Amino acid sequence: MSEPILVAKGTTDSFLLPRMANRHGLISGATGTGKTVTLQKLAESFSRTGTPVFLADVKGDLSGLSQAGGQNPKILERAKQLGLEDLTFASSPTAFWDVFGEQGHPVRSTISEMGPLLLARLLSLNETQAGVLTIVFKVADDQGLLLLDLKDLRAMLQHVADNASQYKTAYGNVSAASVGAIQRGLLTLEEQSAEKFFGEPALNLDDLLQTDSEGHGIVNILAADKLLQSPKVYTTFLLWLLSELFEQLPEAGDLDKPKLVFFFDEAHLLFNEAPKALLEKIEQVVRLIRSKGVGIYFVTQNPMDVPEVVLGQLGNRVQHALRAFTPKDQKAVRAAAQTFRANPGLDVEKAITELGVGEALVSFLDDKGVPSAVQRGLICPPVSFIGPVAPSDRERIVRASLLYGHYEKSVDRESAYERLKEKASASPVAEPASGHQGSSTGGTASRTPTPSRGRQPDTMAETMMKSVVRAAGSQMGRSLIRGVLGSILGGRR
């Protein structure tokens, strides 16, 4: 059984039990109170238990996990203060990722894997426009046309618009105005370099679940400083990743430690202006993904940034200081204090406003899954380096990775764009699909220039490609992403 993780020392030391870590958690506190250091402490501790970690580095400060600490006088002073003079400084095995491919291995998804509902949310489409996008995906399904990158989707939109009258009976109305709105949205995405995200080779989730030769979990760090400039892209990407984890990982039951711990920083962006249906789906995913062995830890300034239905699922809590300068602030402090299990010897509401930097109120689940009484303590210092590493060190780690070379070169194989171009050159008249019983858009098709009626069988070469297997999946699997989990981002089942 994995050893408990010492997180904070106070009158009573606070330990996080690895086998309770998939019950999710929350790290909150005002800017400058120590949230990032707490996140770093937890990430490296999970790694040492053999648990892989995924986190988004929104400020560029977490790359120090890849280097051993020990040179920071404040850390040495805190270690001495806590009686941890024998603290052994060490690095964590690290993999760097970057949607833009600049500060780590490129991260890609196919248009098919993202699905129409998540794309509709990403493009800020209304209900009618989202319906048209769903029709476009359905036509591609039925004709066995792969949607891998943005040019595939553009070609498919144009094809459906040009043949709208022929598809009307089987699929519904497709207005030129809606197609135009979708195309404009895609232009906006391209201006944000989104074309680098859509394509192949797509991310293999197994690459996030690795350990090193010593059995330590790999800490996967996503460079998010540039990504955060587009908040909707940032939150959509992380929710897509969670939905993929949920769809692909098998049921795990109660484990000695999680299969993966996922830190969702700047979590308030996820819930801003979220409709009721969205909150219900997020609450559902937070509850269900626990059974897959994944722990989710939200990081935000105030616990009230997280809706109550989701907050109730977060059993492990670390609360740093909050400010109470205004009546609204005071109400938030009072509400935050009420989320903890009471400690008769501690005035929680008063303590929240008095906490120093690196000090926190902590409550973790005990071995029976019951929240412990809140304790006040100092967060134990990380053993890795606090702060960003030099770009040369980051580059060295990326090039030394076993993954280097696999994701760095994009692949552009035959898909909807090429098939439709070939079809247009062979015959200017498009024939609508006679049926729409196909499964997912990620399915493959035979290499014939004439439109197919229904689903076409995979070729041997395509069957062997992992990205196609993931994109195709089962009807149930794709339904999860495009239905239950895809609707997290604003769609309807």
Secondary structure, 3 states (H helix, E strand, C coil): CCCCEEEEEECCCEEECHHHHHHCEEEECCCCCCHHHHHHHHHHHHHHCCCCEEEEECCCCHHHHHCECCCCHHHHHHHHHCCCCCCCCCCCCEEEEECCCCCCEECCECHHHHHHHHHHHHCCCCHHHHHHHHHHHHHHHHCCCCCCCHHHHHHHHHHHHHCHHHHHHHHCCCCHHHHHHHHHHHHHHHHCCHHHCECECCCCHHHHCCECCCCCECEEEEECCCHHHCHHHHHHHHHHHHHHHHHHCCCCCCCCCCCEEEEEECCHHHHCCCCHHHHHHHHHHHHHHHHHCEEEEEEECCHHHCCHHHHCCCCEEEECCCCCCCHHHHHHHHHHHHCCCCCCCCCHHHHHHHCCCCEEEEECECCCCCECCCEEEEECCCCECCCCCCHHHHHHHHHHCCCCCCCCCCECCCCHHHHHHHHHHHCCCCCCCCCCCCCCCCCCCCCCCCCCCCCCCCCHHHHCCHHHHHHHCCHHHHHHHHHHCHHHHCCCC
